[in-house]
């Protein structure tokens, strides 16, 4: 595996503030900033370039609690003034441009369409975009250039904690690689009808589409700390049912998409309807998830 040198610059010296990201040899430039710093953001020269952008916000009713609007413009500074007045949901903006401003409107139209396509496939956020633009027709060479640009962008954005494009599925144009060294883990509980499968993809624990989980949360708790954890699990399960990610059939539920979890234990809890030590409950033919996770670690 080859490394990647990504240069981040905290403009105001504070994590979570205005940040730029570049990759050596890449023509792209990413500028990220909170809405609270909008004035400073739109005064930067990058905001007057052609490009594409993402507006991100939190919403408890949205997929993965995230809303993401994707667009393109010839002048972000002017466009943001419109969004500031008409779109209330967003609290963070991501501006994607080219350092030499070499791309034309067709390139950015292509990128906008591809970003929306990839975000819909990833299902990591709700998209308020009313229309899905068609992918612009570029020459074979231009399309290749843009796909190379997108490949770099997909590496840079997660470093900035923007995960709306991360996916195991392949959109129409490209194939998204997965972690080849990750086996398929299983979690089976016959009495509950649970037969779940998962893989580590892009460093994230992902329960796979088609897995069978409990139809409703079963756990009960007495201790206050445990009750809070159980309430969080129950809410997550109910939300996945509400947004169609889990479809109920009798006493069990079926995953209609890949779902990313913060840990194997959280995934196991959603699958079983009760607390779960995911590191020992998820199995593969070489042992437990914990044993796979510790592969290559020499014992003393």
N, C-alpha and C positions, 0 to 999 in steps of 0.2 A: 504494500500500500504506500503510495507516495504522499508526502505531506503537502500542505497548502499554506502559503504565507498570505494572511489577510491583515491589512494595516487598518487599525481603528484609531480614530482621533476623537477624543472627548473635547468638543469645542469650548465648553464652559468649565471643563475640568471636573464635571460631576457625572457619575453613572446615572443613566436614565434621562440625561439632558440631550442636547443636540449632539449627534454623533455622525461622523462620516466613515465610510468603509470603501476600501479599494483593494484590488489584487494586482500584484506585479504583472505587467504584460497585458492586463485587461483594460479595454477602453471604457468600461463601465464605471459609474460612480453612484454610490447610494448615500443619501442624506436622510437621517431619521431624527425626529424631534417631537416633543409633547405639544399638545395644543396650547398649554399654558405659556409656551415660548413661541407662539405663532408669529409674533411681530419680528423676532430675531430670525426665525426660520425663513420668512419670505423676503427678508432683506439680503439673504445670502445670494451670491451670483448663480448658484445651481438652480435656484427657484425661478429664474428667468429663461432657463433652457427648455428645449423640446424634451419630452420624455413621458414616462408613465408614472403612476403613483398609486399608493394604497392608503386608505383611511381606515384606521383600526379602532375599534371600541369594544367595550364589554357590555354584555346583555345576558342576564340569567336565562332568558328564553331562547337564546341562540345556540347553534351547534357549538359545543366546546366552550360555551360562554363568550364567543367571539363573533363580532360583526366586522366584515371587511368589504369596503367599496373599492373597486378597481377602475381606474380611468386613465386618460392620457390628455395632454394639453400642450399648447405651444408656450404657455407662460403660467407656471404654477402660482406665482404671486397673485395674479388676477383671478385664477381659478379658485384658489383657497378662500378668497374674499367671498365668493359665491357660496362655497361649501360651509364657511363659517356661519353664514346667515341662514342657510337652508337645511343643513344636515347637523342634527344635534348629537348623534350617537358617538361620534369619533372623538378620541382623546390622544391619538398618535398618528403622525403622518410619515410616510416613507416615499421619498422622491428618488426615482431611478432615471439617470441621464447618462450621456456619453461625455467623457472629458474633452474630446476634441469636437463635440457637437456635429459628428460626421453623419449621423443617421437622419433620414428624411421622414416625412409624415407617414409614408408607407411602412417604414421599419417600425415606427412606434405604434401604428395601427395593428401591425402583426403582433407586436409584443403584448399590447393590451388584450387582444383576443386570446392569445396563448395563456396569459396569466389567469384570465377568467376561466378558461377551459381547465387548466391545472387545478385551480382552487375548487372548482365544482367536483372534479374527480377526487381530490384529496378529502373533501368533506370535513375540513378542520374548522370551518367558520361558515356562518350564514352570510350570503351575498345579497345586498339590497339592490344590486344592478338589475334594472327592469329588463333591459335588452342584452342579448349576448351577441356582440359584433362578430361578423364573419372574418375569418383569417384572411388578411390581405394577400393578394397574389404578388409574390416577389419572384425574382429570377432564382434559379437553383442555387447560385452562388450567394445571393443575398439571404435566402432562407437558411442556408448553411451557417452564414455569419450570425444570424439571429439565434439559431439553436445553440451555437457555441456561447453566445452572450447569455442565454437563459441558463445554460449549464453552470456557468460561473455564478449567476445570480442565485440559483438554488442552493449553492454552498454558502454564499454570503448572508442571505436573509436569516437563516436559523441562528447564526452567530449573533445577530442583532435581536434575537428572541422573536422573530417573525416566522411562524411555522405554518402559515396557511397554505403553502404549496407542497409541503412534505407529504408524500404518498407512496404506498407500495404498488398502486395500480398504474397502468400505463395509459396516458391519453392517446389520442389518435396519432399524433406525430412522433412522439418519442417513447422510449422504453426507460422506465425508472429502475435503476439497479437496486437490489436488496442486499442485505448482508449475507453473503454466500456461506459464511461459517456458522450461521444460526440454524440449528435444527428446528423442527416443528415440535413444540411442547404440547402436551395434552393434559387435560384435567377432566377426569371422569368420576361421576357419582351416579351410579345406576338408579338408586332409589329415588333420586330427584330428577332423573332424566337429563342430567348434565353431561354433555360431551363437547368440551370446548378445546379449541386449538389456538396456538399463539406462536409468534416468532418475534425475534428482535430485529427491527427494521430501522435503519438510520439511527441506531442507538436507543430506540424507544421500544417498550414492550407493547406489542400490538396483538389484540385478540382478533382472530380472522373471521371474515365473512363466512356464514354458514354454521358457525358454532352454535351449540344448543346450551342455553342457560336457564336458570329458574325463571318462572313467570312473574313472581313477585318476591319482594324482600321478606325473609323469614326470621332474621335475627332479632333477639331480644337482649336487653342489657340492663344491669342494675347500677353499676358505677357511673358517675357523672361523665367521666372522660370517655368511657366506652359508649355511653348513650350519644355523646356528640359525634363520635366516629360513625356509629351505626346510622344516625340521622343523615350524615353526609353521604354514606353509601346508598341509603334508601332514596335520597333525593336524586343521586346520580342515576340509579336504576330507573326511577320513575321518569326522569327526563329523557333517557335513551328510548324508553317506550313511547313517550309523548312525541318525540321527533321522528319516530319510525325507524330508528336504528336497531331496535329490538321489536320484533313482531310477535305478539303472544298467540300461542296455539294451545288451548287447554291450560295445562299447568306449567308449560315450558315456553321459553322464548327463543327466537332464532335471530341471529345477527344478520342484518341486511347489508352491512358494510364492515370494513376493517375499523376497529376502534382502538385508539391509542390510550394507554394508561400510564400513570406516573410510576407504577411499580407492579411487579407480578402479584403482590398481595392485594392491591386494589382490584386488579383484574379478576383475581380468584374470588374476592368478596362479591363482586357483581355477578360472577358466574354461579356461585353457590348460595347466595342470599344470606350469608353470614360471614363472620370474620374468617380470615384464611392466611396462613403463612405461605405465601406464594413461592418462596424460595425452595420449600420442600414439597409443596403440593403439585407444582407443575413438573411433569416428567417427560423424559425422552429416552430413547433406547440406550443412552449412556448413563442414565441416572437421573438426578434431580436438576432443577434449574440452578441451584446453588453450586452443584458440582460443575456444570457447564460454565457458570460465571467465573469460577476459580480455575478454569483450565489454564495450563501454562504457568501456574504459580508453583514454584518449587517448594516442597515441604521440607522443613528443617529436621 
